[in-house]
């Protein structure tokens, strides 16, 4: 049961590192999880996306609604590519550098434990892989205390992949969690009859993402649209969130009706 709950935490985050390193300290893997890690499945080579280091394409749509300086938009897109690429490659130590640790109550030991837990799920066959993100909207920049906040909307192609999982793990039953992160109607479930078995959720559609940067630094970090549903209130004030959500409602021509 503990392993099942941990798997759901990974999938629900959609994948973003935020769920694994939110308010609670990472849990210690169970003996069963450790055994499964020792028997890590080999990814199916004839499935083009189910490979380590899946390339990611980040673009800005020709008609994108952009409300910040071009240089700032370019910096966000560059860091966004680095963020997704590190997840695709399973380089979670780098992924952590795209997380707003300046607002997280985590010491170096907790950070290392979070990386270790993400690596454990990777070894067990869980992949969060982004193929492409076409940025449609970039809000104005909001100064939120010690950080700048920008709201993004993008046309996202992303997959949550499970390789070699037992039926009891039921990735198909995670629809609600995937939709919580990516929006209803954006995700479809697929099964590939192979050895090992491959199951995955494929997301295609509009997806919001928060970009945050500590004042005085150059690195943009990222939070999923629903980060505040998991005790993430410390990462952004209500004023910042409501102001930028209102701006998007008024100015994003691509928003879902």
C-alpha positions as CSV (number, residue, x, y, z in Angstrom):
1,X,0.0,0.0,0.0
2,X,2.8,2.4,0.8
3,X,4.4,1.8,-2.6
4,X,1.1,2.4,-4.3
5,X,0.6,5.7,-2.5
6,X,4.1,6.8,-3.4
7,X,3.5,5.9,-7.1
8,X,0.4,8.0,-7.0
9,X,2.3,10.9,-5.6
10,X,4.8,10.7,-8.5
11,X,2.1,10.5,-11.2
12,X,-0.1,13.2,-9.7
13,X,2.7,15.7,-9.7
14,X,2.7,15.5,-13.3
15,X,5.2,15.9,-13.2
16,X,6.7,18.1,-11.7
17,X,9.1,17.8,-9.0
18,X,6.8,19.8,-6.7
19,X,4.9,16.9,-5.3
20,X,7.9,14.9,-4.3
21,X,9.5,17.8,-2.5
22,X,6.6,19.7,-1.1
23,X,5.9,20.2,2.5
24,X,6.6,16.6,3.7
25,X,9.9,15.0,3.9
26,X,10.4,12.1,1.4
27,X,9.5,8.7,2.8
28,X,11.9,5.9,3.0
29,X,11.3,3.2,0.2
30,X,9.7,0.0,1.5
31,X,11.5,-3.3,1.1
32,X,9.2,-4.2,-1.8
33,X,10.2,-0.9,-3.5
34,X,13.9,-1.6,-3.0
35,X,13.5,-5.1,-4.5
36,X,11.6,-3.7,-7.5
37,X,14.4,-1.2,-7.9
38,X,17.0,-4.0,-8.1
39,X,14.9,-5.5,-10.9
40,X,14.6,-2.2,-12.9
41,X,12.9,-2.9,-16.2
42,X,14.6,-2.2,-19.5
43,X,12.7,0.3,-21.6
44,X,11.2,-1.0,-24.9
45,X,13.5,0.2,-27.6
46,X,10.9,0.2,-30.4
47,X,8.8,2.8,-28.6
48,X,10.4,6.0,-29.7
49,X,9.4,8.1,-26.7
50,X,10.1,5.5,-24.0
51,X,13.8,6.1,-23.9
52,X,16.2,8.0,-21.7
53,X,17.0,11.5,-22.7
54,X,14.0,12.1,-24.9
55,X,14.6,15.4,-26.8
56,X,12.3,18.3,-26.1
57,X,11.3,21.1,-28.4
58,X,10.4,24.5,-26.8
59,X,9.0,27.2,-29.0
60,X,7.1,30.4,-28.8
61,X,4.1,30.4,-31.0
62,X,4.1,33.0,-33.8
63,X,1.0,34.7,-32.4
64,X,1.9,34.3,-28.8
65,X,0.6,37.0,-26.4
66,X,3.8,38.1,-24.6
67,X,3.7,40.9,-21.9
68,X,7.4,41.0,-20.8
69,X,10.6,42.0,-22.4
70,X,11.8,39.8,-25.2
71,X,15.1,39.1,-23.4
72,X,13.1,37.9,-20.3
73,X,10.9,35.7,-22.4
74,X,13.9,34.1,-24.1
75,X,15.5,33.4,-20.7
76,X,12.3,31.7,-19.5
77,X,12.1,29.5,-22.6
78,X,15.8,28.6,-22.2
79,X,15.4,27.5,-18.6
80,X,12.1,25.8,-19.4
81,X,14.0,23.7,-22.0
82,X,16.6,22.9,-19.4
83,X,14.0,21.9,-16.8
84,X,12.1,19.5,-19.2
85,X,15.4,18.1,-20.6
86,X,16.7,17.2,-17.2
87,X,13.5,15.4,-16.3
88,X,13.6,13.5,-19.7
89,X,17.2,12.4,-19.0
90,X,16.5,11.4,-15.4
91,X,19.0,14.0,-14.2
92,X,17.1,14.9,-11.1
93,X,19.9,16.7,-9.3
94,X,19.7,19.2,-12.2
95,X,15.9,19.2,-12.1
96,X,16.1,20.3,-8.5
97,X,17.9,23.5,-9.6
98,X,14.8,24.5,-11.4
99,X,12.7,24.2,-8.3
100,X,12.3,27.4,-6.1
101,X,14.4,26.1,-3.2
102,X,14.8,29.6,-1.9
103,X,11.2,29.3,-0.6
104,X,11.4,25.7,0.4
105,X,12.2,24.6,4.0
106,X,14.7,22.0,2.9
107,X,18.3,21.4,4.0
108,X,20.9,19.6,1.8
109,X,20.0,16.2,3.3
110,X,16.3,16.6,2.4
111,X,17.3,17.7,-1.1
112,X,19.5,14.7,-1.6
113,X,16.8,12.4,-0.3
114,X,14.3,13.9,-2.8
115,X,16.7,13.3,-5.6
116,X,17.2,9.7,-4.4
117,X,13.5,9.1,-4.3
118,X,12.9,10.4,-7.8
119,X,15.8,8.2,-9.1
120,X,14.2,5.3,-7.4
121,X,10.9,5.7,-9.3
122,X,12.9,6.2,-12.5
123,X,14.7,2.9,-11.9
124,X,11.3,1.3,-11.3
125,X,10.1,2.4,-14.8
126,X,8.3,5.6,-14.2
127,X,9.0,8.3,-16.7
128,X,7.8,11.9,-17.0
129,X,8.8,12.9,-20.5
130,X,8.0,16.1,-22.4
131,X,8.1,16.0,-26.1
132,X,7.2,19.6,-26.9
133,X,5.9,22.9,-25.5
134,X,4.7,25.7,-27.7
135,X,4.3,28.8,-25.5
136,X,1.1,30.7,-26.3
137,X,1.0,33.3,-23.5
138,X,3.4,34.9,-21.1
139,X,1.9,37.2,-18.5
140,X,3.3,40.5,-17.2
141,X,5.9,40.1,-14.4
142,X,4.7,40.4,-10.9
143,X,7.0,41.3,-8.0
144,X,6.1,39.0,-5.2
145,X,8.4,39.9,-2.3
146,X,11.7,38.3,-3.0
147,X,10.7,36.9,-6.4
148,X,9.4,37.7,-9.8
149,X,6.4,35.6,-10.9
150,X,5.2,35.0,-14.5
151,X,2.3,32.8,-15.6
152,X,2.7,30.8,-18.8
153,X,0.2,29.0,-21.0
154,X,1.5,26.5,-23.5
155,X,0.4,23.8,-25.9
156,X,2.0,20.8,-24.3
157,X,2.8,17.3,-25.4
158,X,3.8,15.2,-22.3
159,X,3.7,11.6,-21.3
160,X,3.6,9.9,-18.0
161,X,5.1,6.4,-18.7
162,X,5.0,3.2,-16.7
163,X,7.2,0.4,-17.8
164,X,6.8,-3.1,-16.4
165,X,4.4,-2.2,-13.6
166,X,2.1,-4.9,-12.1
167,X,-1.6,-4.7,-12.6
168,X,-2.0,-3.9,-8.9
169,X,-0.3,-0.6,-9.5
170,X,-3.1,0.5,-11.9
171,X,-1.6,3.5,-13.8
172,X,-5.0,3.7,-15.7
173,X,-6.7,4.5,-12.4
174,X,-4.7,7.8,-12.1
175,X,-6.9,9.7,-14.5
176,X,-8.2,12.1,-11.8
177,X,-4.7,12.9,-10.7
178,X,-3.4,13.5,-14.2
179,X,-6.4,15.7,-15.1
180,X,-5.8,17.7,-11.9
181,X,-2.4,18.7,-13.2
182,X,-3.2,19.0,-16.9
183,X,-6.9,19.8,-17.2
184,X,-9.9,17.6,-18.0
185,X,-10.0,16.3,-21.6
186,X,-6.2,16.7,-22.2
187,X,-5.1,13.2,-21.3
188,X,-5.6,9.8,-23.0
189,X,-4.4,6.4,-21.7
190,X,-2.6,3.9,-23.9
191,X,-1.2,0.4,-23.4
192,X,1.5,-1.2,-25.5
193,X,1.5,-5.0,-25.6
194,X,5.2,-5.6,-25.2
195,X,7.7,-7.2,-22.8
196,X,7.9,-5.5,-20.5
197,X,4.4,-3.9,-20.7
198,X,4.3,-0.2,-21.3
199,X,1.4,2.0,-20.2
200,X,1.2,5.7,-20.4
201,X,-0.9,8.8,-20.1
202,X,-0.4,11.2,-23.1
203,X,-1.2,14.8,-22.6
204,X,-1.9,17.1,-25.5
205,X,-3.4,20.6,-25.0
206,X,-3.3,23.8,-23.1
207,X,-1.3,23.7,-19.9
208,X,-0.5,26.5,-17.4
209,X,2.9,26.7,-15.6
210,X,4.2,29.3,-13.2
211,X,7.7,30.7,-13.7
212,X,9.4,32.2,-10.7
213,X,12.8,33.8,-10.2
214,X,14.5,35.0,-7.0
215,X,15.2,38.7,-7.2
216,X,18.9,39.2,-8.1
217,X,19.3,35.9,-9.8
218,X,19.1,34.7,-13.5
219,X,17.6,31.2,-13.0
220,X,13.9,30.8,-13.7
221,X,12.3,28.0,-11.7
222,X,8.9,26.3,-12.3
223,X,5.8,25.3,-10.5
224,X,2.8,23.3,-11.8
225,X,-0.6,25.1,-12.2
226,X,-2.0,23.3,-9.1
227,X,1.0,23.6,-6.8
228,X,-1.1,25.3,-4.2
229,X,-3.4,22.3,-3.9
230,X,-0.6,20.4,-2.2
231,X,0.4,22.7,0.6
232,X,2.5,25.0,-1.6
233,X,1.2,28.3,-0.3
234,X,4.7,29.4,0.8
235,X,5.8,29.6,-2.8
236,X,3.5,32.4,-3.9
237,X,1.2,34.9,-2.3
238,X,-2.5,34.9,-3.1
239,X,-2.2,38.5,-4.5
240,X,0.4,37.3,-7.0
241,X,-1.6,34.4,-8.1
242,X,-4.9,36.1,-8.5
243,X,-3.4,39.1,-10.2
244,X,-1.8,37.0,-12.9
245,X,-4.7,34.7,-13.3
246,X,-6.9,37.7,-13.9
247,X,-4.4,39.0,-16.4
248,X,-4.5,35.8,-18.3
249,X,-8.3,35.8,-18.3
250,X,-8.2,39.3,-19.9
251,X,-5.3,38.9,-22.3
252,X,-4.7,35.3,-23.3
253,X,-6.4,34.7,-26.7
254,X,-5.6,31.0,-26.6
255,X,-7.2,30.2,-23.2
256,X,-9.7,27.4,-23.1
257,X,-13.3,28.7,-23.0
